[in-house]
Amino acid sequence: MLTLIRYSSISVNITDRNLSDVFFEATGIRNPDISLEIGSGSHGEQTGRLIIKLEKIFTQAQPAFDRIVVVGDVNSTMAATLMAVKLNIPAGHVEAGLRSFDGQMPDEINRIVTDRLSDLLLVSEPSGLKNLKREGHPDDRIRLVGNVMIDTLFRLVTKASKQPILTELGLQSGTYAVFTAHHPSNVDSPETLHGLIEVLLVVSEALPLVFPVHPRTRELLESFHLLPALDSGSGVRLLEPLSYLDFLPLTSQSLVVVTDSDGLQEESTALEIPCLTMRENTERPVTATEGTSTLCGSGPQVLDDNMRAILNDTHKSGSCPAVWDGKATERIAAELMSV
């Protein structure tokens, strides 16, 4: 029985549609059978509402679920796993074993709980194998399958390259940077965010910089009075949130990606584009050990040094991990059929 369940935590803002519904349209994924529409709220509020709704879905489903498969590390991932095992439904976790080792991150808690409760651990990179074994998970529950997001990337990158967004923005391939930021460590502190913005403004004098602004980040930029500096004729281009097919041609043809996004660390590595990751740690270390990502933390000086290395063409290089070959979905399907 295949049922797609969408967890929506997007706030009510018309521009936010590009962060949810448009993704299904752009990637060709069929619409979910069930949309939970949980809405915004604290972690406890979201998790509680998720458990209540999911219990009804799981108990009323006919035919009954043979297995629940969850992806990633958001609140719905943990809530669905918890509810499934309470109802004696086996759970499989895609992206199992990823660890930042930062116990203050809610995502890290979600990952650990989900892995502890799941009986099938589908791992996207070698670090996940080591982490799970160190935590005592038996080998017969662990499978290295690759990265499903890279499957989507490889399937859509050619289609995305035909989108007109570069022409509309007056950009040439390989001559600009893409910047995104939404993690609390980067945007919640006015001092930290101000320091990052100052670096961007300096760099944008030599390299055009495209900044699709997450709704929450825009609110903070406004409250910290940082938007005027970005709007004052600098080389920074502020954009509304973009659909995946509009965003992908920007990132895939950029000179460098500067981000705190987990997904962009992975996509940049797969495309072998330099990525400056504004994080002190990453739960996807293969992007830094084998790939093109460089951890820069949240301080402006390290980011500035690495941006200068990009401009001087002295930055590190990297390659796509072997298991990120666009066939993770096939391996996952085979594992699900075998259990």
N, C-alpha and C positions, 0 to 999 in steps of 0.2 A: 504494500500500500504506500503510495507516494503522495504526500501532502506537503505543500510548501506553506510555511507559516512566516509571515513578515512581522517583525517587531518594530514598531514605529515610535521613536522617542523625539522626533523632530518637532520643534516648537512651531506655533501657528504663525507663519510668516510666508507670504506668497513666494518670496525668492527661495525659500528652503525646498521647494518642490524639486529643484535640481539636485538636492542631496538624497532624494528618496525615489519618487515615482519615475522620474526621467531615467534613472539607472536601469530600471527594468525594460523600458522602451529601447534605450540605446544598446543594451547588450543582447537583446533578443530573448531574454528570459521571460517565460510566461508569467502572468500575474499570479500572485499567491492565492491559494484556495481560501486562506484565512488571514486577515490582517488584524493584529491584536490592538493597534491604536492605543498604546499604553500612555503616551504623552510624557511630558516633562515631570520632574519631581526628584526628590532625594533618592539615593540608592535604595534605602529601605522601602520607600513608597513604590518605586518602580518594581523592585523585586517582589514585593507583596502582591501587587496587582497582577504581575506576570504569573505567579504561582496559582492564584485564584482562577485566572482565565485558562491557564494551561491544564489544570486539573480537570476542568469541565471538558476541554477538548479531548484529552487523553482517555477519559473514562467513557465518553459518549461515542467515540469513534467506532464505526462499524464498516468493514471488519477491523478488529483491534490492531493496534500498532505492533509489528514484530520487533522494531528497534527504532529508537530516536537517534538521529545524527545531528550534532550541533557543531557550529563553526565559530572559531575565534575566541574572544575573551570579554564580550560585553555582558551586561546583566542578564539578558535573555538567555545567553549560553549557559550560565550557571543555573538560572531558575528552571530552565527546561530539563537540564540533567537531574537536578534535585527532585523535581516532580516525577520524572520518569522512573527513577530508581525506587522512589517511595511506592510507586504503583507496579513494581516488579517488571518494568520494561527496560531491557538492556539499552545502554547508551554508548554511542561512539563519538569521539571528539576529533574533529579535523583541526589541525594546527596544535596538536598536543605537545607538551614538553617545552614550550617556549617559556623562558624565564628572564626577567629583568633583574631579579634579586633586589627589587625595591619594594619592600612591604608596605610602603605608603601609597602605592598605586592601586586603585580599585581593580584595574584590569589584572594585576598580578594575583590578587586574591581570587578573582573569578577563574583564572587559569588553574591555579592549584586545586581549588575545590572541584572543578569540573574533571580534572584528570584523576583525582582520588576516587571519584564516584563512577567513572567510565570503565567499561571492561574491554573496549577496543580503542587503542590510542594511535591515531593516524598522524604521523609526524612529518613536518615539512622540511626540516633541515637537520644535519647531524647533531647539532647541540641538543636538540630535543631528545635524541636517544640517550645521550649521556646524562641529561638531567633526570629523565624518568628512571633510569637504572639506579642512579644515585639515591633517588627517593624510595627505592624498593619495589617498583612496579615489575612484575614478572615479565620475562622476555616474550612469552607467548601472547601477551596482550599488545605488544608494540610492533608497529609497522612503519617503515620509512617509505612514504609514498610520493613526496614532492609537494609542490605549492600550487594549490588550485587557482590562486589569483594570477599566477604566471600563465596558466592555461588560458584564462580569459584575455590576458594581455596579448599573448601571441596570436590568439584568434582574431582580435579586433584592431591590432596596431596598423595593419595595412588599410583597413576601412577608415580608421580615424585619420590617416594621413591625407585623405581626400577631402576632409572638412576644410572650409574656407577661413577658419579663424585666424591663421597667421596672416593671410592677405588682408583680412578686415582690420587687424591690429597694426599692419604695416611692418611686420617682422620678417626677418630672414632666418632660415634654419641655421642653428649653431652660433647665433650672434646675440643671444639674450639669456637671462636667468629666470627661473621660476621660483617663487618664494611662497611658502604656506606656513602658517603657525596657528595652533589651537590648544596645545598642551598647557595646562595650568602653570607649569614651571617656567614657561616663556611669556605667557600673556597676562597672568594674574597680578604680577607685580609691576607697578608703573616704572620703577627704576630699571628692571630687566628689559621690559618691552621698549622703553626709551632707548636703551643702549643698542638693542638690535636694530631699531629703526634708524639710528644714527649711522650704523655701518651700512645699511641698505642705501641710504641717501648718498653716502660717499661713493659706494661702488657703482650706483646708477649713473654717476657722471661719466663712467667709462663703459658701462655695460647696461643696456636697457633691462629693466627688471619687471616682470609681470607678477602681480600679487592678487590672486583670487581670494577674497576675504571671507573667511568663515563668519557666519552671523554673530556668534559669540565674540569672536575677535574684533569685529567691527564695533560692537557695543563697548568693548573695553578701550579701543582706540579713541572712541568718542569721549568716553568718561575721563580718560587720561589726557585729553586735549592734544592728541598726537596726529589726528587726521589732517589738520591744516598744513603741517610740514610735508606730508605725502601728496597733498593736493596742490602744492605751490609751484607747479611747473617743473618738478623734478623728473628724473628718468624712470620713476616708479609708476607703473600702470595699474591702478586699482580696478579690479573687476568684481562683479557679483559672482556667487558660486556658479560653477559650470557643470554641465552634464559630463558624464564620463567621456563620451566621444568628442566633446570639445576640449576637455582638459588633456586627454591623452596626446593629441598632436602637439600641444604646447610642451609637455614634459618630454616626449620622445624625440623632439627636435631641438631641445634647449642645449646650451653649452654646459649648464650646471643646474642642479636642483638644490635648493636650500629649504629644509623642512624639518618638522618634528613628527611627521606622519610615518607610521609603521609601514603602510602600504607603499609609499613612495620610496622608502629605503629599498624595498624589494624590487619594485618596478625599475628603478634606476640601475640596480645591479644587473637585472636581467637584460636591460638594454645597453649596459656598459656605458652609462652616462654618469659623470661625477656627481656625488650627492654629499652635501654638507649637512650632517644630521645634528640638529640643535638639541641633543640629549646627553646626559651624563652617562647613560647606560642604554642598552638596547636588548630586547628579548629576541632579536634576530641577528645574532653576532656574525653569522656567515656573510651578511652584507658588508661587514667591516673587515673580516679576516680574509675572505676570498673576493668579495665584491668591491664596488666602487665607493662605498660609504665611508666617510670620516666623521667620527664622533667629535663634536665641537663644544658640547656643553651649552650653557645658556649665557656665557660671558661674551661680551662683544669683541675682546681682543683676539681670542682664538678664532672666532668667525672671520674677523678682519684678516688675520694672517692667512687663513685658508682661501679666502676669496682672492687675495693677492696672488696666491699660488695658482689659482685657476686662470687669472688674467695673464700670468707669466708663463703658463703652460708647464708648470713644475709640480703639478698635483699628482697624487697617487693614481695608479691605474688598478684595474680589477677585472674579474671575469665572472660569468654566470655559472653558478654551481651546477654540476653535472645532472643532479636529480631534478633541476628546474628545467625540464625539457618539453613542457606542454602536455605531458601525459599523466599528470597526477590524478585527474578525474577517472581515467581508465583504471588506474591501480586501485583507487578507492572503491570503485564499483566491483572490481574483482574480489577485494577483501570482504565487502559486504555480502557478496554472494557465497563466500566460503564459510562464513560463521553461522 
